[in-house]
Amino acid sequence: MRTLLIPFLLLAPALSAQRHKPVETDTDSVFYAQTKYRLIGPFRGGRADAVAGSVHQKTTFYLGTSGGGLWKTVDGGNNWKNMSDGFFGGGVGAVAIAPSDESIVYAAEGEGTIRNNVTEGMGGIWRSDDAGRHWKNLGLADSRHIVKILIHPKNPDIVWVAVLGHLFGPSKARGIYKTTDGGKTWRQVLAVNDQSGGSDLAMEPGEPSVLYAGTWRVIRTPYGFESGGEGSGLYKSMDGGETWTNITGSKGFPKGIWGAVNVTVAPSNPDKVYAMIENKDGGLYTSKDAGKTWTKTNGDNNIKQRAWYFNRIFVDPKDEDILYCPNVEMMKSTDGGKTFESMRTPHSDHHDLWIDPEDPQRMALADDGGGHVSFDGGKEWSSSDNQPTAQIYRVSTDNAFPYHILGAQQDNTTIRIRSRSYGGAIGANDWTPTAGFESGFVVADPKNPDIVYGGNYDGYIGRYDHHTEENRVITVWPDNSTGEGADVLKYRFQWNFPLFFSPNTPGRLYAAGNELFATDDEGKSWTAISPDLTTNDKSKQGPSGGPITKDNTSAEYYCTIFAAAESPLEKDLLWTGSDDGLVFVSKDGGAHWDKVTPPQAGGWMMWNCIEPDPFRKGAAYIVGTKFKLDDYTPYIYRTTDYGKTWTLITNGIPPTHFARCLRADKVKAGLLYAGTEFGMYISYDDGGHWKPFQLNLPVTPVTDLTIKDDALIVATEGRAFWSLDDLGFVRQHGDSLQRLTIFPVADAWRMRGFGGRRAAGSTSNAGENPPNGSLFQYWLGGTPDSAAVSITIFDKQQKPIRTFSTKATDPDDKLEVNAGMNRFVWDMNYPSGKRIPGMLLWNGMVGGPKAAPGHYSARFRYDKDSVDVPFVIKGDPNYALTEADYDAQAGFLLQVRDKFDDVQKAILRLRSVRTQLGDLNSRLDTAQNKDIRKYADSLSHRLTKIEEALYQTKSKSSEDMLNYPIKINDKLAGVYNTASVGYTTPSKQVRDVFADLSAKADVQLTALKEVLGPGLDKLNKMIYERQVPVISVKD
């Protein structure tokens, strides 16, 4: 056997026992078998737009989210579980449960809330026959947005769906579809035109041959959207959707252009039909004769505003006059729609409602804050702080410890969440809102993590001090533009405009509108350092929306800078990319700008991310999207000459996975990470080739990435924040693997808390901590299950601390291994004190102290191969302790543990001997061996007195100690607990108490030594002479 000692290296290669031929690995799945993304959270619901409930299982509901997949609760909304992971993900626009067999569930991709950050679906519709556990794809992949599913009340294989279709372009797939064979085949039974799709479906209760369908002309482009036009209308079928009659022109309906259309039928009166119509004279319309004639019932703006985003209508199944109209507020009518009042709900911006047809008090709601359940008709709702479905726009980190992850959540607050907690999980107490609001970039001052800057729509910029709780507004041009078109503005700031700090000039903050601005005084003044860096096409800057309803938020401002960055290598090198397709570079801090747009990019490329190369001057990567042109092609370009030439680098990314962001590894040149609409990709050759890097990350849009130390932080549009903590390991990809290969060990932090999820109460609704300890990753070739594998940890003096082995009998030391890649976490703790089964101690058992900061090593053995690897433990920087201070605390705790061990082992020995003495006396003839029995009894009595001094033997229940005073071992445990609390050197008084207890323990240990030495010798001599088996001393 030979042992290899591995030196410390910044980017050390994988370290191996070199006696065997390298092991070949073909796929990343083998190398990354143990590598996982970690869910950070927060557990706060994001936008949801589809909901359904079980009629028979009263606490079971399904929730379709915008980017986060399909979720299910079986406990009335207290906890939610994702049901689509492993099958599909992203936006879910519709979900329905078969009335005749509730184990059959249909779910459709592509959300129905078609705002600018909409998530389209590429998988069509899915079916589960086991209540969501498994799914089968049923086609309609080109639908992009399926917004409603109707299932026949008696035959679950007959289904109708409303296909809104491609949002960003014409599509013949738009319309209403029907299947009669459970989704094996589909027929388009209603098609209007290639710009109008199905917006809603309703069935006459109990009569599946009678259907109503809304159709809607809606189109989005890179520079606007239109809701309404030829094709919008309302249709009725009397033969189960085989043929349809256009009833848009029915008596009483509004004239002119229609937009969004939604419809419902009163179950208690099938002749009563309600419709929400977007129109200049729009609002709620009611028919009392099954759609033949109509009356405008209500035109209140509170129920019809922003019809493209809301416009839904629902009716109580038992009372035809009770209506619900989800809008910004949840509106309710009890008089057939004549008047509406707002309901109290947990969030705003409501999109879908399900009402139990048997019990109208039981309902479920989907809104921009997630999913909510009510069992009392909406008086009280379940919380959505149990759904990790936040839609995050951008991500950054600060320089705190533990560092925070920062971002803005759609239709909610900004977020400042710990990357790891001091507890057992990342819970609600580990995050807080910060500067800015729902749509902006959020960045912390690199010098002071308590100072955070955040953006929002209309160019808003806030500065928040987490120490003083002071908030300032430092907007570049604080002229509120709500409701105006971009063409009349002095400056155009997009909904999600760039905000970032200079990596070279301390304190310099940039903000990008149509021009690039900089401040060096925390926003007290701003300077434009560029001209307009967009096309400034006035024809694309008018009021947005129409032709019926305008919707002028800065989400609909165009011709703006959408991405910007400063090179970390060159102080004056600035890059910008606009949402209308232009790329500019300045080499002199903004004094002069050159247009360097990739000529092959074409017009209206939305440049979403710019990443200056961290290793090469003049080099950068830029990511663009054309999904708003109905083009899902990924576009990533690389330049090495300041933008003079560009190379498209997307080989390996599927043609429909449009890219959103890219980050370059800061340690290994050419290692790139890309986020797309449908997941993660990695390149090891500077973008020459890409491979999937999804691992356990759910399918969801990846909106942004950032690298902090050895962690890759992922922001998603529907699944909150995630972190991959193993970039040091990822950088070793491609190294040859021997039979035993140990990868360099990342530095571990000696800090409070636990790895994974360990907390009081439920931890399913909390983020996961990284391992709290030293993480070892190693490769085992061959068949390790038939061989001995061990890991021995050595301290700073190369003395062994602990050994973990596949052959260990103690479960705490048992090592589980697999062929291939393995992970092992040493929790940095020394072995615990000796435990005695059944022993009750007020202060608990003595644990093993946590190792002090410093340099350690581990020895891996695999049969005859052995490799030594060094690793480092660092102290928590929030504590002003020296390494010597840590050593003093750990050293003292080891002394206490060792003395406790001495006492515990003594108790075990004396108990063993006392048992043998009792057994001896039971075997001795009373008359013949009276002297031996008497002497054995005296020894047993002495042992009992020693034990009673060491341990309170009268304690038989958990609080008996309140009646019977604790003894030496329990007091030593108390000293250990006292000295282990906090990070500090042991106090004089705790040392004094320990010295006193040690002396008392030594008295008893000396007495025991006398019994087990001369005492037993005398007894054994006596019984030897009588030829009786002797008494032995066992540990």
Order of alpha helices (4+ residues) and beta strands (2+ residues): beta-beta-alpha-beta-beta-beta-beta-beta-beta-beta-beta-beta-beta-beta-beta-beta-beta-beta-beta-beta-beta-beta-beta-beta-beta-alpha-beta-beta-beta-beta-beta-beta-beta-beta-beta-beta-beta-beta-beta-beta-beta-beta-beta-beta-beta-beta-beta-beta-beta-beta-beta-beta-beta-beta-beta-beta-beta-beta-beta-beta-alpha-beta-beta-beta-beta-beta-beta-beta-beta-alpha-alpha-alpha-alpha-alpha
